[in-house]
Amino acid sequence: MTDGSAAPAGSSPVENRDLACATRVLRTEADALVALAGSLDGAFLRALDILQGIEGRVIVTGMGKSGHVARKIAATMASTGTPAFFVHPGEASHGDLGMIAKIDAVVALSNSGETHELADIIAYTRRFGIPLIGMTRRAVSALAEQSDVALVIPPEPEACPLGLAPTTSTTMMLALGDALAVALLERRGFSAADFREFHPGGQLGRALLKVTDIMHKGEDLPLCRLDSPLSDVIFEMTAKRLGCVGVTDDAGVLVGIITDGDLRRHLTPELLAERADSIMSPRPKTIRPKALIVEALREMNDKKITTLFVIEADRPLGIVHIHDVLRAGAA
C-alpha cells in the first residue's frame, strides 16, 4: 500500500472508483474519530471512576453490530487488567441475568439507544442498583436516560453511502471502548509483566518472557570451583550438556567460565591434572534475572556467544542457552 494519493498507473475506471470509495470510507471514519476525541468530557471521567471503583467485573453488552463491538471491548478490557466479559442481551432475558452481580458494572452499546433487547438488562441494573454506562449516538434515548453515565458519540455520518450500514458509528464505539480500556490500564499501573500474565500464548507472550522463565537452574546449573580438577569440570560439562561450566570462588561469586572450546584449545596429556582456574576465561558475560529473552538473544548475537549466566549479587542463579531462547520464540 502507498500513501493513497493517486491510483496506480494504468488502473481501469472501475479500479479508480473502488480506490476512491475506500479512501472516502477511511477519511470519513478518521474524521469521525477526530470529532470523538474532541467530544470527550466529564462523562468519560465518571465512567472511568465507576469502572475502576467496582469490586466485581465489567459486563459489556449489545445487539447486532454493537454486540460484536461489545465483545471486542470486553476482550480488550479483560486482557489489560480490567476483568470483563460479554453477555448477549437475548440470553440475558433467558437466564443469563444471573451472571450480573451487584458488585459489577454494565456497559451497554446501542447506536439508537432504543434497542428493545436491552430492556431487560437495563431494568435489572435499575432494580438492583448496578452501575450502568450507556454508549449511544442519541443523547435523548431510553439507554442514555436510564444510564448512570451516558457516553454519547458524535452524530458523524456513516461511511455507507446509504447512511444505513453501521460503519462510522461502530468504529467510534470500538475506539471509545479502547480509550476506556487503556485509560483504566494506565490508572491501574498495568505493566508489560502483567500483560504477559494474560497473554502466555502467541508472539506477545513469548516476547515478554523473562530469562528466569526459561533458564536452567538448581541441579541443572553447570558450576565448579576455582580449584576443581579439570577431570571434574569435564564430567560436569558432559552431564549438564550446555557446552560450558561456570567457575565460582569461595564466596560463590561467578568469576569465570570454561567452554568446550577452551578444553579443545588446551588439550594436552597433562590437561586432566590442571585446575579450573588455569584455563578459565575471566569475567563471563551475564544477564540480570528480570531481563526479557529478546534482550538475551540480542546480547548473545552481539557478543557472538551461545550462553549467558543469570546472576544476582554476582552469584549465579541460572544459565540460558541460545537454543532455549530460540525455542521460546524470541527470534
Secondary structure in CASP SS format (residue, H / E / C, confidence):
PFRMAT SS
TARGET T0000
AUTHOR 0000-0000-0000
METHOD secondary structure of the structure
MODEL  1
M C 1.00
T C 1.00
D C 1.00
G C 1.00
S C 1.00
A C 1.00
A C 1.00
P C 1.00
A C 1.00
G C 1.00
S C 1.00
S C 1.00
P H 1.00
V H 1.00
E H 1.00
N H 1.00
R H 1.00
D H 1.00
L H 1.00
A H 1.00
C H 1.00
A H 1.00
T H 1.00
R H 1.00
V H 1.00
L H 1.00
R H 1.00
T H 1.00
E H 1.00
A H 1.00
D H 1.00
A H 1.00
L H 1.00
V H 1.00
A H 1.00
L H 1.00
A H 1.00
G H 1.00
S H 1.00
L C 1.00
D C 1.00
G H 1.00
A H 1.00
F H 1.00
L H 1.00
R H 1.00
A H 1.00
L H 1.00
D H 1.00
I H 1.00
L H 1.00
Q H 1.00
G H 1.00
I C 1.00
E C 1.00
G C 1.00
R C 1.00
V E 1.00
I E 1.00
V E 1.00
T E 1.00
G E 1.00
M C 1.00
G C 1.00
K H 1.00
S H 1.00
G H 1.00
H H 1.00
V H 1.00
A H 1.00
R H 1.00
K H 1.00
I H 1.00
A H 1.00
A H 1.00
T H 1.00
M H 1.00
A H 1.00
S H 1.00
T C 1.00
G C 1.00
T C 1.00
P C 1.00
A E 1.00
F E 1.00
F E 1.00
V C 1.00
H C 1.00
P H 1.00
G H 1.00
E H 1.00
A H 1.00
S C 1.00
H C 1.00
G C 1.00
D H 1.00
L H 1.00
G H 1.00
M H 1.00
I C 1.00
A C 1.00
K C 1.00
I C 1.00
D C 1.00
A E 1.00
V E 1.00
V E 1.00
A E 1.00
L E 1.00
S C 1.00
N C 1.00
S C 1.00
G C 1.00
E C 1.00
T C 1.00
H H 1.00
E H 1.00
L H 1.00
A H 1.00
D H 1.00
I H 1.00
I H 1.00
A H 1.00
Y H 1.00
T H 1.00
R H 1.00
R H 1.00
F H 1.00
G C 1.00
I C 1.00
P C 1.00
L E 1.00
I E 1.00
G E 1.00
M E 1.00
T E 1.00
R C 1.00
R C 1.00
A C 1.00
V C 1.00
S C 1.00
A H 1.00
L H 1.00
A H 1.00
E H 1.00
Q H 1.00
S C 1.00
D C 1.00
V E 1.00
A E 1.00
L E 1.00
V E 1.00
I C 1.00
P C 1.00
P C 1.00
E C 1.00
P C 1.00
E C 1.00
A C 1.00
C C 1.00
P C 1.00
L C 1.00
G C 1.00
L C 1.00
A C 1.00
P C 1.00
T C 1.00
T H 1.00
S H 1.00
T H 1.00
T H 1.00
M H 1.00
M H 1.00
L H 1.00
A H 1.00
L H 1.00
G H 1.00
D H 1.00
A H 1.00
L H 1.00
A H 1.00
V H 1.00
A H 1.00
L H 1.00
L H 1.00
E H 1.00
R H 1.00
R H 1.00
G C 1.00
F C 1.00
S C 1.00
A H 1.00
A H 1.00
D H 1.00
F H 1.00
R H 1.00
E H 1.00
F H 1.00
H C 1.00
P C 1.00
G C 1.00
G H 1.00
Q H 1.00
L H 1.00
G H 1.00
R H 1.00
A H 1.00
L C 1.00
L C 1.00
K E 1.00
V H 1.00
T H 1.00
D H 1.00
I H 1.00
M C 1.00
H E 1.00
K C 1.00
G H 1.00
E H 1.00
D H 1.00
L C 1.00
P C 1.00
L E 1.00
C E 1.00
R E 1.00
L C 1.00
D C 1.00
S C 1.00
P E 1.00
L H 1.00
S H 1.00
D H 1.00
V H 1.00
I H 1.00
F H 1.00
E H 1.00
M H 1.00
T H 1.00
A H 1.00
K H 1.00
R C 1.00
L C 1.00
G C 1.00
C E 1.00
V E 1.00
G E 1.00
V E 1.00
T E 1.00
D C 1.00
D C 1.00
A C 1.00
G C 1.00
V C 1.00
L E 1.00
V E 1.00
G E 1.00
I E 1.00
I E 1.00
T E 1.00
D H 1.00
G H 1.00
D H 1.00
L H 1.00
R H 1.00
R H 1.00
H C 1.00
L C 1.00
T C 1.00
P C 1.00
E C 1.00
L H 1.00
L H 1.00
A H 1.00
E C 1.00
R E 1.00
A H 1.00
D H 1.00
S H 1.00
I C 1.00
M C 1.00
S E 1.00
P E 1.00
R C 1.00
P C 1.00
K C 1.00
T E 1.00
I E 1.00
R C 1.00
P C 1.00
K C 1.00
A C 1.00
L E 1.00
I H 1.00
V H 1.00
E H 1.00
A H 1.00
L H 1.00
R H 1.00
E H 1.00
M H 1.00
N H 1.00
D H 1.00
K H 1.00
K C 1.00
I C 1.00
T C 1.00
T E 1.00
L E 1.00
F E 1.00
V E 1.00
I E 1.00
E E 1.00
A C 1.00
D C 1.00
R E 1.00
P E 1.00
L E 1.00
G E 1.00
I E 1.00
V E 1.00
H E 1.00
I H 1.00
H H 1.00
D H 1.00
V H 1.00
L H 1.00
R H 1.00
A C 1.00
G C 1.00
A C 1.00
A C 1.00
END
